[in-house]
Each structure stands twice: as structure tokens, then as C-alpha cells.
Amino acid sequence: MKLESALKHFSPQGMHISDDVKGTSPDRLTGTDVMAAIGTTSSRARFGLAAFFGKAGISKTDEQLAVQALARHAMDTAPKNVRKAAGGEFGWCMLVLAQFAFA
């Protein structure tokens, strides 16, 4: 299953009429399939799923979670000269950088 296929379950547009046989169509996904896939992905790669849903506009909470994770990563890996230049505003600077990186 492609992760992009799950997006259509968050904002259905209506009934899809096609000549595919519903039981054998390769694009056939049920709500249960999507929930199981999202749950498994969430338990294994929370940041990736949050970033994907945030960028797709599905969840504002996931967008905030992804930005916070990026900011934490930036704080952990920032070089010494960046820390020194930021001074007392280091956390705020890393948050702004994370927001730019996510946008």
C-alpha cells in the first residue's frame, strides 16, 4: 500500500464509479486496512508520519509535532559557533529554523 493512497480516506469526495470489479481491484482498501497501516507506521516512524500528514494538510497537530521534532534535532546537532551566535535565544532560533525547514 502506498502512503499516498491513505490520503483519500481523510477527505472522501463521493462515490467513485468505475468498471473495476470491487473485490479484485488492486486499489481496493477498506477503512480497517488504512487504520492498521497508519497504526503500524505510527508506532515505527512517528516523525515521518507526522511530517507526511502535516505537509498534506491532514492534521495541524502532526505539523506541530514534526516542527518540534525538527527543532529538537537542530538543537542536538547544532555546531558550537551557531550556539554561540544565538546566545540566549538559541531555542527560539532553532524553532524558527525548523519552521523554515518544514515549510
Secondary structure as GFF3:
##gff-version 3
##sequence-region A 1 103
A	DSSP	alpha_helix	3	6	.	.	.	ID=ss1
A	DSSP	three_ten_helix	7	9	.	.	.	ID=ss2
A	DSSP	alpha_helix	31	44	.	.	.	ID=ss3
A	DSSP	alpha_helix	46	56	.	.	.	ID=ss4
A	DSSP	alpha_helix	60	77	.	.	.	ID=ss5
A	DSSP	alpha_helix	80	86	.	.	.	ID=ss6
A	DSSP	three_ten_helix	87	89	.	.	.	ID=ss7
A	DSSP	alpha_helix	90	102	.	.	.	ID=ss8
###
